[in-house]
Amino acid sequence: MFTNRRPKKMTNEEAEAYQQKAIRGLENLGLDDEASDVADLTPEQYAEEKGIQIVNPRKRTADMANKQELEQQVRELEEENEELQSRLDEILDIVAPSEDEQDEEDSGEEG
């Protein structure tokens, strides 16, 4: 066995998923007692047994905006969206006029 090998690093959630996969694998092999033993471990215990180092995922709570800031951002984005939609409608009228506008142009050309 390699004793100088670096431990694999995982978040607690990843270690738990890894543990659940091991449990299913053991059950699929008909090793129900071993699967039960693995299931009795906490994810931290399982990780330690397997040489997995539990690490915290990057915490983003400090960067998160509060509800008021998010609501303001939503309002600003909605306003910008309305403005852009209006501009798109104007462009569409130029590129592909509506049937009413097309009829007016056609009737003006005939007379």
DSSP file (Angstrom, degrees, kcal/mol; ACC not computed):
  #  RESIDUE AA STRUCTURE BP1 BP2  ACC     N-H-->O    O-->H-N    N-H-->O    O-->H-N    TCO  KAPPA ALPHA  PHI   PSI    X-CA   Y-CA   Z-CA
    1    1 A M              0   0    0      0, 0.0     2,-0.7     0, 0.0     0, 0.0   0.000 360.0 360.0 360.0 144.8    0.0    0.0    0.0
    2    2 A F        +     0   0    0      1,-0.2     3,-0.3     2,-0.1     0, 0.0  -0.732 360.0 176.3 -85.0 113.8    1.2    3.5   -0.8
    3    3 A T  S    S+     0   0    0     -2,-0.7    -1,-0.2     1,-0.2     0, 0.0   0.681  77.2  58.8 -90.0 -18.6    1.6    5.4    2.5
    4    4 A N  S    S+     0   0    0      2,-0.1    -1,-0.2     0, 0.0     2,-0.1   0.426  77.7 121.5 -88.7   1.3    3.0    8.6    0.9
    5    5 A R        -     0   0    0     -3,-0.3     3,-0.1     1,-0.1     0, 0.0  -0.416  68.0-117.6 -68.2 136.4   -0.1    9.0   -1.2
    6    6 A R        -     0   0    0     -2,-0.1     2,-0.1     1,-0.1    -1,-0.1  -0.476  34.1-105.7 -71.3 143.2   -1.9   12.3   -0.7
    7    7 A P        -     0   0    0      0, 0.0     2,-0.2     0, 0.0    45,-0.2  -0.415  33.6-109.8 -69.5 146.4   -5.4   12.0    0.7
    8    8 A K  E     -a   52   0A   0     43,-0.9    45,-3.9    42,-0.2     2,-0.5  -0.535  33.2-136.0 -71.2 140.8   -8.3   12.7   -1.7
    9    9 A K  E     +a   53   0A   0     43,-0.2     2,-0.3    -2,-0.2    45,-0.2  -0.882  33.5 157.0-107.3 132.4  -10.1   15.9   -0.9
   10   10 A M  E     -a   54   0A   0     43,-2.5    45,-2.9    -2,-0.5     2,-0.1  -0.976  40.2-111.1-145.8 156.0  -13.9   16.2   -0.9
   11   11 A T     >  -     0   0    0     -2,-0.3     4,-2.5    43,-0.2     5,-0.2  -0.405  42.9-103.4 -76.6 167.6  -16.6   18.3    0.5
   12   12 A N  H  > S+     0   0    0     43,-0.4     4,-2.1     1,-0.2     5,-0.1   0.890 123.9  51.6 -59.2 -39.8  -18.8   16.7    3.1
   13   13 A E  H  > S+     0   0    0      2,-0.2     4,-2.2     1,-0.2    -1,-0.2   0.892 109.6  48.8 -66.0 -40.4  -21.6   16.3    0.5
   14   14 A E  H  > S+     0   0    0      2,-0.2     4,-2.5     1,-0.2    -2,-0.2   0.904 110.7  50.6 -66.0 -40.6  -19.2   14.7   -2.0
   15   15 A A  H  X S+     0   0    0     -4,-2.5     4,-2.4     1,-0.2    -2,-0.2   0.891 110.0  50.9 -63.7 -38.8  -18.0   12.2    0.7
   16   16 A E  H  X S+     0   0    0     -4,-2.1     4,-2.5     2,-0.2    -2,-0.2   0.914 110.9  47.6 -65.3 -42.0  -21.6   11.4    1.6
   17   17 A A  H  X S+     0   0    0     -4,-2.2     4,-2.1     2,-0.2    -2,-0.2   0.899 111.4  51.3 -64.3 -40.1  -22.4   10.7   -2.1
   18   18 A Y  H  X S+     0   0    0     -4,-2.5     4,-1.9     1,-0.2    -2,-0.2   0.897 110.4  49.8 -62.0 -41.6  -19.3    8.6   -2.4
   19   19 A Q  H  X S+     0   0    0     -4,-2.4     4,-2.3     2,-0.2    -2,-0.2   0.913 109.4  50.5 -64.2 -44.5  -20.4    6.6    0.7
   20   20 A Q  H  X S+     0   0    0     -4,-2.5     4,-2.4     1,-0.2    -1,-0.2   0.876 109.1  52.1 -62.6 -37.3  -23.9    6.1   -0.7
   21   21 A K  H  X S+     0   0    0     -4,-2.1     4,-2.3     2,-0.2    -1,-0.2   0.899 109.1  49.9 -64.8 -40.5  -22.3    4.8   -4.0
   22   22 A A  H  X S+     0   0    0     -4,-1.9     4,-2.5     2,-0.2    -2,-0.2   0.901 109.5  51.7 -64.4 -40.6  -20.2    2.4   -2.0
   23   23 A I  H  X S+     0   0    0     -4,-2.3     4,-2.5     2,-0.2    -2,-0.2   0.943 111.1  46.9 -61.4 -48.3  -23.3    1.1   -0.1
   24   24 A R  H  X S+     0   0    0     -4,-2.4     4,-2.6     1,-0.2    -1,-0.2   0.899 111.7  51.9 -60.9 -40.5  -25.2    0.5   -3.3
   25   25 A G  H  X S+     0   0    0     -4,-2.3     4,-1.3     2,-0.2    -1,-0.2   0.915 110.6  47.0 -62.9 -43.5  -22.2   -1.3   -4.8
   26   26 A L  H  <>S+     0   0    0     -4,-2.5     5,-2.9     1,-0.2    -2,-0.2   0.905 112.6  49.8 -64.9 -41.2  -21.8   -3.6   -1.8
   27   27 A E  H ><5S+     0   0    0     -4,-2.5     3,-1.6     1,-0.2    -2,-0.2   0.906 107.8  53.8 -63.9 -40.4  -25.6   -4.3   -1.8
   28   28 A N  H 3<5S+     0   0    0     -4,-2.6    -1,-0.2     1,-0.3    -2,-0.2   0.798 107.3  51.9 -63.2 -28.1  -25.4   -5.1   -5.6
   29   29 A L  T 3<5S-     0   0    0     -4,-1.3    -1,-0.3    -5,-0.2    -2,-0.2   0.432 120.4-111.0 -86.7   0.8  -22.6   -7.6   -4.8
   30   30 A G  T < 5S+     0   0    0     -3,-1.6     2,-1.1    -4,-0.2     3,-0.2   0.672  78.3 132.8  79.5  16.3  -24.8   -9.2   -2.2
   31   31 A L     >< +     0   0    0     -5,-2.9     4,-2.4     1,-0.2     5,-0.2  -0.523  18.1 155.8 -98.4  65.2  -22.6   -8.0    0.7
   32   32 A D  H  >  +     0   0    0     -2,-1.1     4,-2.4     1,-0.2    -1,-0.2   0.849  68.3  53.5 -64.5 -37.2  -25.4   -6.7    2.8
   33   33 A D  H  > S+     0   0    0     -3,-0.2     4,-2.1     2,-0.2    -1,-0.2   0.933 112.1  44.7 -64.2 -44.7  -23.5   -6.9    6.1
   34   34 A E  H  > S+     0   0    0      2,-0.2     4,-2.3     1,-0.2    -2,-0.2   0.898 112.5  52.4 -65.1 -40.0  -20.7   -4.8    4.8
   35   35 A A  H  X S+     0   0    0     -4,-2.4     4,-2.3     1,-0.2    -2,-0.2   0.901 109.1  50.1 -61.5 -40.7  -23.1   -2.4    3.2
   36   36 A S  H  X S+     0   0    0     -4,-2.4     4,-1.6     2,-0.2    -1,-0.2   0.893 108.6  52.3 -64.2 -40.5  -24.8   -2.1    6.6
   37   37 A D  H  < S+     0   0    0     -4,-2.1     4,-0.4     1,-0.2    -2,-0.2   0.914 111.7  45.6 -62.2 -42.8  -21.5   -1.4    8.3
   38   38 A V  H >< S+     0   0    0     -4,-2.3     3,-1.1     1,-0.2    -2,-0.2   0.884 110.3  54.5 -67.1 -38.2  -20.7    1.4    5.8
   39   39 A A  H 3< S+     0   0    0     -4,-2.3    -1,-0.2     1,-0.2    -2,-0.2   0.796 100.7  60.7 -66.5 -28.0  -24.2    2.8    6.2
   40   40 A D  T 3< S+     0   0    0     -4,-1.6    -1,-0.2    -5,-0.1    -2,-0.2   0.643  90.6  88.8 -74.1 -14.4  -23.7    3.0   10.0
   41   41 A L  S <  S-     0   0    0     -3,-1.1    -3,-0.0    -4,-0.4   -22,-0.0  -0.524  80.7-121.6 -82.6 149.8  -20.7    5.4    9.6
   42   42 A T     >  -     0   0    0     -2,-0.2     4,-2.8     1,-0.1     5,-0.2  -0.509  33.5-107.0 -76.6 160.0  -21.1    9.1    9.4
   43   43 A P  H  > S+     0   0    0      0, 0.0     4,-2.6     0, 0.0     5,-0.2   0.874 123.5  53.1 -56.2 -35.3  -19.7   10.6    6.2
   44   44 A E  H  > S+     0   0    0      2,-0.2     4,-2.4     1,-0.2     5,-0.2   0.916 110.1  46.2 -66.3 -42.7  -16.8   12.0    8.2
   45   45 A Q  H  > S+     0   0    0      2,-0.2     4,-2.5     1,-0.2    -1,-0.2   0.914 113.2  49.6 -64.8 -43.0  -16.0    8.5    9.6
   46   46 A Y  H  X S+     0   0    0     -4,-2.8     4,-2.0     1,-0.2    -2,-0.2   0.927 111.0  49.9 -61.4 -44.9  -16.3    7.0    6.2
   47   47 A A  H  X>S+     0   0    0     -4,-2.6     5,-3.5    -5,-0.2     4,-0.6   0.921 111.0  48.9 -60.9 -44.5  -14.0    9.6    4.7
   48   48 A E  H ><5S+     0   0    0     -4,-2.4     3,-0.9     1,-0.2    -1,-0.2   0.911 110.5  51.1 -62.0 -42.0  -11.4    9.0    7.5
   49   49 A E  H 3<5S+     0   0    0     -4,-2.5    -1,-0.2     1,-0.2    -2,-0.2   0.849 114.3  43.7 -63.6 -34.3  -11.6    5.3    6.9
   50   50 A K  H 3<5S-     0   0    0     -4,-2.0    -1,-0.2    -5,-0.2    -2,-0.2   0.403 117.1-110.0 -92.8   1.5  -11.0    5.7    3.2
   51   51 A G  T <<5 +     0   0    0     -3,-0.9   -43,-0.9    -4,-0.6     2,-0.4   0.805  67.1 149.0  75.3  28.6   -8.3    8.3    3.6
   52   52 A I  E   < -a    8   0A   0     -5,-3.5     2,-0.6   -45,-0.2    -1,-0.3  -0.821  41.1-141.0 -97.8 132.5  -10.4   11.2    2.2
   53   53 A Q  E     -a    9   0A   0    -45,-3.9   -43,-2.5    -2,-0.4     2,-0.5  -0.832  14.5-137.7 -94.0 123.7   -9.8   14.7    3.6
   54   54 A I  E     -a   10   0A   0     -2,-0.6     2,-0.3   -45,-0.2   -43,-0.2  -0.687  26.9-179.0 -81.6 126.7  -13.0   16.7    4.1
   55   55 A V        -     0   0    0    -45,-2.9   -43,-0.4    -2,-0.5    -2,-0.0  -0.917  28.5-113.7-123.4 152.0  -12.7   20.3    3.0
   56   56 A N        -     0   0    0     -2,-0.3     3,-0.1   -45,-0.2   -45,-0.1  -0.677  31.2-122.2 -82.5 134.9  -15.2   23.1    3.1
   57   57 A P        -     0   0    0      0, 0.0    -1,-0.1     0, 0.0     2,-0.0  -0.345  50.6 -72.9 -67.1 161.2  -16.5   24.3   -0.2
   58   58 A R        -     0   0    0      1,-0.1     2,-0.5     2,-0.1     0, 0.0  -0.323  51.1-131.2 -56.5 129.6  -15.9   28.0   -0.9
   59   59 A K        +     0   0    0      1,-0.1     3,-0.2    -3,-0.1     4,-0.1  -0.752  26.9 178.9 -88.7 126.4  -18.3   30.0    1.3
   60   60 A R    >>  +     0   0    0     -2,-0.5     4,-0.8     1,-0.1     3,-0.8   0.325  52.8 103.1-106.7   5.1  -20.1   32.6   -0.7
   61   61 A T  G >4 S+     0   0    0      1,-0.3     3,-0.7     2,-0.2    -1,-0.1   0.853  78.4  55.6 -60.9 -34.6  -22.2   34.0    2.2
   62   62 A A  G 34 S+     0   0    0      1,-0.2    -1,-0.3    -3,-0.2    -2,-0.1   0.830 110.5  45.9 -67.0 -29.7  -20.0   37.0    2.6
   63   63 A D  G <4 S+     0   0    0     -3,-0.8    -1,-0.2    -4,-0.1    -2,-0.2   0.551  88.9 110.2 -88.3  -8.1  -20.5   37.9   -1.1
   64   64 A M    <<  -     0   0    0     -4,-0.8     2,-0.1    -3,-0.7    -3,-0.0  -0.443  65.6-129.1 -75.7 139.8  -24.2   37.4   -1.1
   65   65 A A        -     0   0    0     -2,-0.2     2,-0.1     1,-0.1    -1,-0.1  -0.477  24.4-111.8 -81.2 155.1  -26.5   40.4   -1.4
   66   66 A N     >  -     0   0    0     -2,-0.1     4,-2.3     1,-0.1     5,-0.2  -0.340  34.8 -97.4 -81.9 172.3  -29.3   41.0    1.0
   67   67 A K  H  > S+     0   0    0      1,-0.2     4,-2.6     2,-0.2     5,-0.2   0.881 122.5  52.4 -59.0 -42.2  -33.0   40.8   -0.1
   68   68 A Q  H  > S+     0   0    0      1,-0.2     4,-2.2     2,-0.2    -1,-0.2   0.910 110.1  48.3 -63.0 -42.6  -33.4   44.5   -0.6
   69   69 A E  H  > S+     0   0    0      1,-0.2     4,-2.3     2,-0.2    -1,-0.2   0.899 112.3  49.3 -64.6 -39.8  -30.3   44.7   -2.9
   70   70 A L  H  X S+     0   0    0     -4,-2.3     4,-2.4     2,-0.2    -2,-0.2   0.905 109.7  50.7 -66.6 -41.1  -31.6   41.7   -4.9
   71   71 A E  H  X S+     0   0    0     -4,-2.6     4,-2.3     2,-0.2    -2,-0.2   0.901 111.0  49.4 -63.1 -40.1  -35.1   43.2   -5.2
   72   72 A Q  H  X S+     0   0    0     -4,-2.2     4,-2.5     2,-0.2    -2,-0.2   0.915 110.7  50.1 -63.6 -43.0  -33.5   46.5   -6.5
   73   73 A Q  H  X S+     0   0    0     -4,-2.3     4,-2.4     1,-0.2    -2,-0.2   0.895 109.2  51.5 -62.5 -40.1  -31.4   44.6   -8.9
   74   74 A V  H  X S+     0   0    0     -4,-2.4     4,-2.5     2,-0.2    -2,-0.2   0.925 109.9  49.7 -62.4 -45.2  -34.5   42.7  -10.2
   75   75 A R  H  X S+     0   0    0     -4,-2.3     4,-2.4     1,-0.2    -2,-0.2   0.928 111.7  48.4 -59.7 -45.1  -36.3   46.0  -10.7
   76   76 A E  H  X S+     0   0    0     -4,-2.5     4,-2.5     1,-0.2    -1,-0.2   0.907 112.6  48.0 -63.0 -41.4  -33.3   47.5  -12.6
   77   77 A L  H  X S+     0   0    0     -4,-2.4     4,-2.5     2,-0.2    -1,-0.2   0.878 110.3  51.9 -67.9 -36.8  -33.1   44.4  -14.8
   78   78 A E  H  X S+     0   0    0     -4,-2.5     4,-2.4     2,-0.2    -2,-0.2   0.916 111.0  48.0 -64.4 -42.3  -36.8   44.4  -15.5
   79   79 A E  H  X S+     0   0    0     -4,-2.4     4,-2.3     2,-0.2    -2,-0.2   0.928 113.0  47.6 -63.1 -44.8  -36.6   48.1  -16.6
   80   80 A E  H  X S+     0   0    0     -4,-2.5     4,-2.6     1,-0.2    -2,-0.2   0.898 110.9  52.2 -62.8 -39.8  -33.6   47.4  -18.8
   81   81 A N  H  X S+     0   0    0     -4,-2.5     4,-2.5     2,-0.2    -2,-0.2   0.911 109.1  49.3 -62.8 -43.3  -35.5   44.4  -20.3
   82   82 A E  H  X S+     0   0    0     -4,-2.4     4,-2.3     2,-0.2    -2,-0.2   0.911 111.6  49.3 -62.4 -42.3  -38.5   46.5  -21.1
   83   83 A E  H  X S+     0   0    0     -4,-2.3     4,-2.1     2,-0.2    -2,-0.2   0.925 112.8  46.6 -63.3 -44.7  -36.3   49.1  -22.7
   84   84 A L  H  X S+     0   0    0     -4,-2.6     4,-2.4     1,-0.2    -2,-0.2   0.883 111.1  52.1 -66.1 -37.5  -34.5   46.5  -24.8
   85   85 A Q  H  X S+     0   0    0     -4,-2.5     4,-2.4     2,-0.2    -1,-0.2   0.897 108.7  51.2 -64.8 -39.1  -37.8   44.8  -25.8
   86   86 A S  H  X S+     0   0    0     -4,-2.3     4,-2.1     2,-0.2    -2,-0.2   0.912 110.4  48.6 -63.1 -42.6  -39.1   48.2  -26.9
   87   87 A R  H  X S+     0   0    0     -4,-2.1     4,-2.4     2,-0.2    -2,-0.2   0.900 110.4  51.4 -65.0 -40.1  -36.0   48.8  -29.1
   88   88 A L  H  X S+     0   0    0     -4,-2.4     4,-2.7     1,-0.2    -2,-0.2   0.905 108.2  52.0 -62.7 -40.6  -36.4   45.3  -30.5
   89   89 A D  H  X S+     0   0    0     -4,-2.4     4,-2.2     2,-0.2    -2,-0.2   0.906 109.2  50.2 -61.9 -41.0  -40.0   46.0  -31.4
   90   90 A E  H  X S+     0   0    0     -4,-2.1     4,-1.5     2,-0.2    -2,-0.2   0.919 112.0  47.4 -62.2 -43.9  -38.9   49.2  -33.2
   91   91 A I  H  X S+     0   0    0     -4,-2.4     4,-2.7     1,-0.2     5,-0.3   0.907 110.2  52.6 -63.8 -41.7  -36.3   47.4  -35.1
   92   92 A L  H  X S+     0   0    0     -4,-2.7     4,-3.3     1,-0.2    -1,-0.2   0.892 105.7  54.4 -62.3 -39.5  -38.8   44.7  -36.0
   93   93 A D  H  < S+     0   0    0     -4,-2.2    -1,-0.2     1,-0.2    -2,-0.2   0.854 112.2  44.7 -62.2 -34.2  -41.2   47.3  -37.3
   94   94 A I  H  < S+     0   0    0     -4,-1.5    -2,-0.2     2,-0.1    -1,-0.2   0.925 120.7  37.9 -74.0 -45.4  -38.5   48.6  -39.6
   95   95 A V  H  < S+     0   0    0     -4,-2.7    -2,-0.2     1,-0.3    -3,-0.2   0.914 136.4  14.0 -75.2 -44.4  -37.3   45.2  -40.8
   96   96 A A  S  < S-     0   0    0     -4,-3.3    -1,-0.3    -5,-0.3    -2,-0.1  -0.766  81.6-153.5-135.7  87.6  -40.7   43.5  -41.1
   97   97 A P        -     0   0    0      0, 0.0    -4,-0.1     0, 0.0    -3,-0.1  -0.200  28.2-100.0 -60.8 152.2  -43.6   46.0  -40.9
   98   98 A S     >  -     0   0    0      1,-0.1     4,-2.4    -5,-0.1     5,-0.2  -0.194  36.0-102.9 -66.5 166.5  -46.9   44.7  -39.6
   99   99 A E  H  > S+     0   0    0      1,-0.2     4,-2.8     2,-0.2     5,-0.2   0.872 122.1  54.7 -61.1 -38.0  -49.7   43.8  -42.1
  100  100 A D  H  > S+     0   0    0      2,-0.2     4,-2.1     1,-0.2    -1,-0.2   0.932 110.9  44.4 -61.0 -46.0  -51.5   47.1  -41.4
  101  101 A E  H  > S+     0   0    0      1,-0.2     4,-2.2     2,-0.2    -2,-0.2   0.888 113.4  51.2 -66.2 -37.8  -48.4   49.1  -42.2
  102  102 A Q  H  X S+     0   0    0     -4,-2.4     4,-2.6     1,-0.2    -2,-0.2   0.902 108.7  51.2 -64.8 -41.7  -47.7   47.0  -45.3
  103  103 A D  H  X S+     0   0    0     -4,-2.8     4,-2.6     2,-0.2     5,-0.2   0.899 109.4  50.7 -62.1 -41.0  -51.3   47.6  -46.5
  104  104 A E  H  X S+     0   0    0     -4,-2.1     4,-1.8     2,-0.2    -1,-0.2   0.911 111.8  47.2 -63.1 -42.2  -51.0   51.3  -46.0
  105  105 A E  H  X S+     0   0    0     -4,-2.2     4,-1.5     1,-0.2    -2,-0.2   0.913 113.1  48.9 -65.7 -41.1  -47.7   51.3  -48.0
  106  106 A D  H  X S+     0   0    0     -4,-2.6     4,-1.3     1,-0.2    -2,-0.2   0.904 111.6  48.2 -64.8 -42.0  -49.3   49.2  -50.8
  107  107 A S  H  X S+     0   0    0     -4,-2.6     4,-1.1     1,-0.2    -1,-0.2   0.828 109.9  53.3 -70.9 -30.1  -52.4   51.4  -51.1
  108  108 A G  H  < S+     0   0    0     -4,-1.8    -1,-0.2    -5,-0.2    -2,-0.2   0.820 106.8  52.1 -71.1 -31.2  -50.2   54.5  -51.2
  109  109 A E  H  < S+     0   0    0     -4,-1.5    -1,-0.2     1,-0.2    -2,-0.2   0.813 105.8  55.0 -74.6 -29.8  -48.2   53.1  -54.1
  110  110 A E  H  <        0   0    0     -4,-1.3    -1,-0.2     1,-0.2    -2,-0.2   0.852 360.0 360.0 -73.0 -33.9  -51.3   52.3  -56.2
  111  111 A G     <        0   0    0     -4,-1.1    -1,-0.2     0, 0.0    -2,-0.1   0.460 360.0 360.0 -83.3 360.0  -52.8   55.8  -56.2
